[in-house]
Amino acid sequence: MIEYLQILAYLSGNKIFEACETAHKSGNHYAALLAASGCSGLNSVTGDFLLQQLEGFQQMRADRHIDQKRLRLFALVSGMPEWNGSEESKYVNVCDGFDWKRAFAAHLWFLTTPVASVSDALVAYEEAAGISDEAFESYKVVSAKTAEGSAGSKTY
């Protein structure tokens, strides 16, 4: 089931072709179709369809028979950052294990509406990551102190 992680990595990097190719090579044509729907996400036809399918799986408790990584792909393409399955073991966090760039990219391309701005995606990412203005301010203070201590180094 490693192909699901590869597909998720490609999608979070906006590499749709590579995601489709990986799915096809592994014989998972349904995952290839999902990947080909590209950056659908929230409030898109594909996203709405997948959300209905996830809800159906949950109601019938069929999700307990579906691989966790596959549910994660469904949740990403449906625009759901988190999904609570019919059992506690089926909880899905789409961005689990992503570095901050991939998590932000997932919010930009999948987890906000297709007409959302970059700043809308940033706000959604910050809320999901639990980043508050106070935390950002304390980070800037620590970064400034670190920059003072190391001459010539660049701090972002």
C-alpha positions as CSV (number, residue, x, y, z in Angstrom):
1,M,0.0,0.0,0.0
2,I,3.0,2.3,-0.3
3,E,1.6,3.7,-3.5
4,Y,-1.0,5.7,-1.5
5,L,1.7,7.5,0.4
6,Q,3.5,8.2,-2.9
7,I,0.3,9.5,-4.5
8,L,-0.4,11.7,-1.5
9,A,3.1,13.1,-1.7
10,Y,2.8,13.8,-5.4
11,L,-0.6,15.5,-4.9
12,S,0.6,17.6,-2.1
13,G,3.4,18.7,-4.3
14,N,0.9,19.5,-7.1
15,K,2.5,16.8,-9.3
16,I,-0.8,15.4,-10.7
17,F,0.8,13.5,-13.7
18,E,3.2,11.7,-11.4
19,A,0.4,10.8,-9.0
20,C,-1.7,9.3,-11.8
21,E,1.3,7.5,-13.2
22,T,2.2,5.9,-9.9
23,A,-1.4,4.8,-9.4
24,H,-1.6,3.3,-12.9
25,K,1.7,1.5,-12.5
26,S,0.4,-0.2,-9.3
27,G,-2.9,-1.1,-11.0
28,N,-4.9,1.2,-8.9
29,H,-7.0,2.9,-11.6
30,Y,-9.6,4.3,-9.2
31,A,-6.8,6.2,-7.3
32,A,-5.5,7.3,-10.7
33,L,-8.9,8.7,-11.5
34,L,-9.0,10.5,-8.1
35,A,-5.6,11.9,-8.7
36,A,-6.5,13.0,-12.2
37,S,-9.4,15.1,-10.8
38,G,-6.5,17.2,-9.7
39,C,-7.0,20.0,-7.2
40,S,-10.6,19.5,-6.7
41,G,-11.2,19.7,-3.0
42,L,-13.8,21.6,-1.1
43,N,-17.0,22.7,-3.0
44,S,-16.1,20.9,-6.2
45,V,-18.1,18.2,-8.0
46,T,-15.5,15.6,-7.4
47,G,-15.0,16.7,-3.8
48,D,-18.7,16.6,-3.1
49,F,-19.0,13.2,-4.6
50,L,-16.2,11.8,-2.5
51,L,-17.6,13.4,0.6
52,Q,-20.9,11.7,0.0
53,Q,-19.1,8.4,-0.5
54,L,-17.1,8.8,2.7
55,E,-20.3,9.6,4.6
56,G,-21.9,6.4,3.1
57,F,-18.9,4.4,4.1
58,Q,-19.2,5.8,7.6
59,Q,-23.0,5.1,7.9
60,M,-22.6,1.6,6.7
61,R,-19.5,1.1,8.8
62,A,-17.8,-0.1,5.6
63,D,-14.8,2.2,6.3
64,R,-13.5,-0.3,8.7
65,H,-12.7,-2.5,5.7
66,I,-10.9,0.2,3.8
67,D,-7.2,0.9,4.1
68,Q,-6.4,4.0,6.2
69,K,-4.2,5.4,3.4
70,R,-6.9,5.0,0.9
71,L,-9.3,6.9,3.2
72,R,-6.7,9.6,3.5
73,L,-6.6,10.0,-0.3
74,F,-10.4,10.2,-0.3
75,A,-10.4,12.8,2.4
76,L,-7.7,14.9,0.6
77,V,-9.6,14.9,-2.7
78,S,-12.9,15.6,-1.0
79,G,-11.5,18.6,0.8
80,M,-11.8,17.3,4.3
81,P,-8.7,17.9,6.4
82,E,-9.8,15.4,9.0
83,W,-12.2,12.5,8.8
84,N,-13.7,10.6,11.7
85,G,-14.6,7.1,10.6
86,S,-17.1,4.8,12.1
87,E,-14.4,3.5,14.6
88,E,-11.7,5.5,16.5
89,S,-9.0,3.6,14.6
90,K,-10.3,5.1,11.3
91,Y,-9.6,8.7,12.2
92,V,-7.8,10.4,9.3
93,N,-5.7,13.6,9.4
94,V,-4.8,14.3,5.8
95,C,-1.7,16.3,6.7
96,D,-0.3,13.8,9.2
97,G,3.4,13.4,8.5
98,F,3.6,16.2,6.0
99,D,6.2,18.9,6.5
100,W,4.8,22.5,6.8
101,K,5.2,23.1,3.0
102,R,3.3,20.1,2.0
103,A,0.6,20.7,4.6
104,F,0.2,24.3,3.4
105,A,0.1,23.1,-0.2
106,A,-2.6,20.6,0.7
107,H,-4.6,23.5,2.2
108,L,-4.0,25.7,-0.9
109,W,-4.9,23.1,-3.5
110,F,-7.4,20.8,-1.8
111,L,-8.7,21.9,1.6
112,T,-10.0,25.4,0.7
113,T,-12.5,26.3,-2.0
114,P,-11.3,26.6,-5.6
115,V,-11.7,30.4,-5.5
116,A,-9.9,30.8,-2.2
117,S,-6.9,33.2,-2.2
118,V,-3.4,32.2,-0.9
119,S,-4.1,34.2,2.2
120,D,-7.3,32.2,2.8
121,A,-5.3,29.0,2.5
122,L,-2.7,30.4,4.9
123,V,-5.4,31.2,7.5
124,A,-6.8,27.7,7.1
125,Y,-3.4,26.2,7.4
126,E,-2.5,28.2,10.5
127,E,-5.8,27.3,12.2
128,A,-5.3,23.6,11.4
129,A,-1.7,23.7,12.6
130,G,-2.6,25.6,15.8
131,I,-0.5,28.5,14.9
132,S,-1.7,31.7,16.7
133,D,-0.5,35.3,16.3
134,E,1.1,35.0,19.8
135,A,3.1,31.9,18.8
136,F,4.2,33.7,15.6
137,E,5.3,36.8,17.6
138,S,7.3,34.7,20.0
139,Y,8.9,32.9,17.0
140,K,10.0,36.3,15.6
141,V,11.5,37.3,18.9
142,V,13.5,34.0,19.1
143,S,14.5,34.3,15.5
144,A,15.7,37.9,16.0
145,K,17.8,36.9,19.0
146,T,19.3,34.0,17.1
147,A,20.1,36.3,14.1
148,E,21.9,38.7,16.5
149,G,24.0,35.9,17.9
150,S,25.1,34.5,14.5
151,A,26.5,37.3,12.3
152,G,26.1,36.8,8.6
153,S,23.5,34.1,8.8
154,K,20.1,34.6,7.3
155,T,16.9,34.0,9.3
156,Y,13.5,33.5,7.7
